[in-house]
Amino acid sequence: MSFSTSASALLCSGLALLISAPSVMAEALVAPANASYLTRDGAIAIIGNDGMQDLIEKLNTQFTTRHQGFRFAVTAKGSSVGIPALTADATAIAPMSREIWLGDMNGFKQVKGYEPFDIRIGYSGFGPRAPHKTPPALYVNAKNPLPGLSLTQVAQILTAGQPHGDINTWGQLGVTDERWKPRRIHVYGLRDDGGFATNLRIDKLGGLPFSAKYEALPTREDVIAAVANDVYGIGLTGWVNAAKTSTDVRVLPLSEKSCGPLKTPDYNDVAAGAYPLSAYLHLYVDRVPGQKLTPFIKEYLRLALSDEGQQLVRDQRESEEGYVPLSAADLQREREKLEAL
């Protein structure tokens, strides 16, 4: 065979591969016909967090522009309704601005026999930025001289039985001022009732029980008020406009590791994925382990993690919710998790 004949055959073979590649790689999306999460008029129900409604509506618009034949119906009543709706097969996707709580997780697992699949698409706020709410943070009295804490130290203060011992006085944290050094730390927080405090204790503080010195209060504002009125107080709470209750408190910077750089929930630290108590924006879906995701759901999640989807999150910065797009590392991690399915 001559060189020209071989080259021609090779070229034709390559062209054939190029032409056939899209049909192999691309999968036409078809709207589900009989799924239980369809509304009476055939729209795909999305039930979950109310603060995420604008973001979800814009994702829906982008999705339906790209994929004809799809319609969505959003019911935004709060994160607390998302997982129950997913458990009941009443929603295709459950948007939530926090982690799934233990009670909802147990309920889903009891019905389904496995855990819901979760993709993180952003961070749930930054602050302080009055009059809007600041995401989870540790607060101290404005007169407190402490520069910051590591998460290990936070766990030693708030919970009992930590491997490195419990911390009970300000002197144990390196405070040398004699007015503070011998004084006991007064700890305030929300009730350990399966909600915010329980989830954070399990997820961030090692899962040990709260210390006997942990005083549980009814509301976030009560925690802020307690710390404002107690120079030796420290309080853990989330999603609160502290300045509305008192200006006599401040957010305490935190580090992920001992002796690590101290970070706050301000925009730059949250956007870098560096703030230890950052809450995420989640899209929970029902996926049977070992099985593929429903194609349109995977494509929807892929859109949320695309550059265009992350720009929609970024556009929420000045909104009441103040959402923040994922850091490069977190975004890559979520993309890999999704594409591995």
C-alpha positions in Angstrom: 0.0 0.0 0.0 1.4 3.4 -0.9 2.0 6.2 1.6 -0.8 8.3 0.1 -3.2 5.4 0.3 -2.3 4.7 4.0 -2.6 8.4 4.9 -5.9 8.6 3.2 -7.2 5.5 5.0 -5.9 6.9 8.3 -7.5 10.3 7.7 -10.9 8.7 6.8 -10.6 6.5 9.9 -9.9 9.6 12.1 -12.8 11.5 10.6 -15.1 8.6 11.3 -14.1 8.6 14.9 -14.6 12.3 15.2 -18.0 12.1 13.7 -19.1 9.2 15.8 -17.7 10.5 19.1 -20.6 12.8 20.0 -23.1 10.1 19.6 -21.1 8.0 22.0 -20.3 10.7 24.5 -23.5 12.7 24.5 -26.8 11.3 25.8 -30.0 12.9 24.8 -32.0 14.0 27.9 -35.6 13.0 28.2 -38.0 14.4 30.7 -39.4 11.7 33.0 -42.9 10.6 32.1 -44.2 8.8 35.2 -41.9 9.9 38.1 -43.7 10.4 41.4 -42.0 13.9 41.8 -43.9 15.2 38.8 -46.7 17.8 39.5 -50.1 17.3 38.0 -49.2 19.3 34.9 -46.0 17.4 34.4 -43.4 19.8 35.9 -40.5 18.4 37.9 -40.9 19.3 41.5 -37.9 20.8 43.4 -38.7 21.2 47.1 -36.4 22.7 49.7 -34.7 25.8 51.1 -36.5 29.2 50.6 -33.4 31.3 50.6 -32.1 29.3 47.6 -35.2 29.9 45.5 -33.8 32.7 43.3 -30.6 30.7 42.6 -32.6 27.5 41.8 -35.0 29.4 39.5 -32.0 30.8 37.6 -30.5 27.3 37.4 -33.8 26.0 36.1 -33.9 28.7 33.4 -30.4 27.8 32.2 -31.3 24.1 32.2 -34.5 24.5 30.3 -32.8 26.8 27.8 -30.3 24.1 27.0 -32.7 21.1 27.2 -36.1 21.6 25.6 -39.1 19.7 27.0 -38.2 20.2 30.7 -40.3 22.3 33.2 -39.7 22.8 36.9 -42.0 23.7 39.8 -40.1 25.1 42.8 -41.6 24.9 46.3 -39.4 26.8 48.7 -40.4 26.4 52.3 -37.1 25.9 54.1 -34.4 23.3 54.4 -36.4 21.3 56.9 -38.9 20.2 54.1 -36.3 19.1 51.6 -35.2 15.7 52.9 -38.7 14.6 54.0 -39.9 15.4 50.4 -36.9 13.5 48.9 -37.8 10.5 51.2 -41.4 10.6 50.0 -40.2 10.8 46.3 -42.0 14.1 46.1 -39.0 16.0 44.8 -36.3 15.3 42.3 -33.8 17.5 44.1 -33.7 18.9 47.7 -31.8 22.2 47.8 -30.6 22.9 51.4 -28.4 25.7 52.9 -27.1 23.4 55.6 -26.0 19.8 56.2 -28.7 17.2 56.5 -29.6 16.8 60.2 -29.4 13.4 62.0 -33.2 12.9 62.3 -33.8 13.5 58.6 -30.8 11.3 57.7 -32.2 8.5 59.8 -35.7 8.9 58.4 -34.3 8.7 54.8 -32.2 5.6 55.6 -35.1 3.9 57.3 -37.2 4.2 54.2 -34.6 3.8 51.5 -31.9 1.7 53.1 -29.1 4.1 52.1 -28.1 7.8 52.4 -29.1 10.5 50.0 -26.4 11.6 47.5 -25.1 15.2 48.1 -23.4 17.7 45.8 -22.2 20.9 47.3 -22.5 23.9 45.0 -21.4 26.9 47.1 -21.1 28.3 50.6 -24.1 29.5 52.6 -23.2 33.1 53.3 -20.5 35.3 54.8 -20.2 38.1 57.4 -20.6 40.0 59.6 -22.5 42.2 57.2 -25.4 43.9 58.9 -28.3 43.9 58.4 -27.9 40.4 57.0 -27.1 37.2 58.9 -23.7 35.8 59.6 -23.1 32.1 59.1 -22.0 29.8 62.0 -19.5 31.5 64.2 -18.0 31.6 67.7 -18.7 34.9 69.5 -16.9 36.4 72.5 -17.5 39.6 74.4 -16.0 42.7 72.8 -13.6 43.1 75.7 -12.2 39.6 75.4 -8.4 39.7 74.6 -8.3 36.3 72.9 -7.0 36.5 69.3 -8.5 33.2 68.2 -8.9 29.5 68.6 -8.2 26.3 66.7 -11.1 23.8 66.2 -9.4 21.5 68.6 -9.5 24.1 71.3 -13.2 24.9 70.5 -14.0 21.2 71.0 -12.0 21.2 74.3 -14.1 24.1 75.5 -17.5 23.1 74.3 -17.5 19.4 74.8 -16.4 16.9 77.4 -13.9 14.0 77.2 -11.6 15.3 74.4 -8.3 13.3 74.0 -6.2 16.3 74.8 -8.3 17.2 77.8 -11.0 19.7 78.5 -10.4 23.5 78.7 -12.2 25.3 81.5 -10.3 28.6 82.2 -9.1 31.4 80.0 -5.5 30.9 81.3 -5.5 27.5 79.6 -5.9 29.3 76.3 -2.8 31.4 76.9 -4.5 34.5 78.2 -1.9 36.1 80.6 -4.0 39.0 81.9 -4.5 38.3 85.6 -8.1 39.6 85.4 -8.8 36.8 82.9 -6.3 34.0 83.5 -8.0 32.3 86.5 -11.5 32.9 85.4 -13.7 30.1 84.2 -15.1 30.1 80.6 -18.8 30.5 80.5 -20.2 28.6 77.4 -23.4 29.4 75.7 -25.1 27.8 72.7 -28.3 26.4 71.2 -30.1 23.4 72.4 -28.7 20.0 71.6 -32.0 18.9 70.1 -31.0 17.3 66.8 -30.7 20.6 65.0 -27.9 23.1 64.4 -26.0 22.5 67.7 -26.2 18.7 67.4 -25.1 18.7 63.8 -22.1 21.0 64.5 -21.1 19.0 67.5 -21.0 15.8 65.5 -19.6 17.3 62.3 -17.0 19.7 63.6 -16.3 18.9 67.3 -15.7 15.2 67.2 -19.2 14.0 68.3 -18.6 14.0 72.0 -21.3 15.4 74.4 -21.5 19.0 75.3 -19.7 20.0 78.5 -21.6 20.4 81.7 -20.6 24.1 81.5 -22.5 24.5 78.2 -25.6 26.5 78.8 -28.2 25.8 76.1 -30.5 28.8 75.2 -33.7 28.9 73.2 -32.6 31.3 70.4 -29.6 32.6 68.5 -30.3 36.1 69.8 -30.3 34.7 73.4 -26.8 33.4 72.8 -25.6 36.8 71.5 -27.2 38.6 74.5 -25.7 36.2 77.0 -22.2 36.8 75.6 -22.7 40.5 75.4 -23.6 40.6 79.1 -20.8 38.3 80.2 -17.2 39.3 79.6 -16.1 35.7 80.4 -18.7 34.2 78.0 -18.2 32.5 74.7 -21.1 31.5 72.4 -21.6 29.3 69.4 -24.5 30.0 67.0 -25.3 30.5 63.4 -27.2 32.6 60.9 -27.7 35.6 63.1 -27.4 39.4 62.8 -25.5 39.9 66.0 -25.4 43.6 65.7 -29.2 43.8 65.9 -29.0 42.3 69.4 -25.8 43.9 70.6 -22.6 45.5 69.5 -20.8 44.2 72.6 -19.7 41.0 70.9 -17.3 40.1 68.1 -16.7 37.1 65.9 -13.7 35.1 67.1 -11.3 34.0 64.3 -10.7 30.3 64.0 -8.1 27.9 62.5 -8.7 24.5 61.1 -5.5 23.1 62.7 -3.5 24.0 65.8 -1.2 26.9 65.1 -2.8 27.4 61.7 -3.8 30.7 60.2 -6.8 32.3 61.8 -9.8 32.8 59.6 -13.2 34.6 59.9 -16.4 34.2 57.9 -15.6 37.2 55.8 -16.1 36.9 52.0 -12.4 36.2 51.1 -11.9 33.5 53.7 -15.1 31.8 52.9 -14.5 32.0 49.1 -11.1 30.4 49.7 -12.6 27.5 51.5 -10.5 28.5 54.5 -13.1 29.3 57.2 -13.5 26.2 59.4 -17.2 26.6 60.2 -18.4 27.4 56.7 -21.9 26.0 55.8 -22.4 24.7 52.3 -25.2 25.0 49.8 -26.4 21.4 49.0 -28.3 19.7 46.4 -29.5 16.3 47.8 -30.8 13.6 45.4 -31.9 10.0 45.7 -29.4 7.7 44.2 -29.4 4.0 44.8 -25.7 2.9 45.6 -24.1 1.2 42.6 -26.6 2.6 40.2 -26.3 5.6 37.8 -28.0 8.9 38.6 -31.1 9.7 36.5 -29.5 11.4 33.4 -31.3 14.8 33.7 -30.5 15.0 37.4 -26.8 14.4 36.8 -26.9 17.0 34.1 -28.6 19.5 36.5 -25.9 18.9 39.1 -23.2 19.3 36.4 -24.8 22.6 35.4 -24.7 23.8 39.0 -20.9 23.0 39.2 -20.2 24.5 35.8 -18.5 27.9 35.4 -22.0 29.3 34.5 -23.6 27.7 37.5 -20.9 29.0 39.8 -21.4 32.5 38.3 -25.1 32.3 39.3 -23.9 31.5 42.9 -21.4 34.4 42.7 -24.2 36.7 41.6 -26.0 36.1 44.9 -23.2 37.9 46.9 -25.2 41.1 47.5 -28.5 39.3 48.1 -29.9 38.8 51.6 -28.4 35.3 51.6 -25.0 36.3 50.4 -24.0 33.0 48.8 -20.4 32.4 47.8 -19.1 30.1 45.0 -16.9 27.1 45.8 -13.2 27.5 46.1 -11.2 25.9 43.3 -10.3 22.9 45.4 -13.8 22.3 46.7 -15.2 22.7 43.2 -12.8 20.2 41.7 -13.6 17.7 44.5 -17.4 18.0 43.9 -16.9 17.7 40.1 -14.9 14.6 40.5 -17.4 13.1 42.9 -20.2 13.7 40.4 -18.3 12.4 37.4 -17.3 9.2 39.2 -20.9 8.1 39.2 
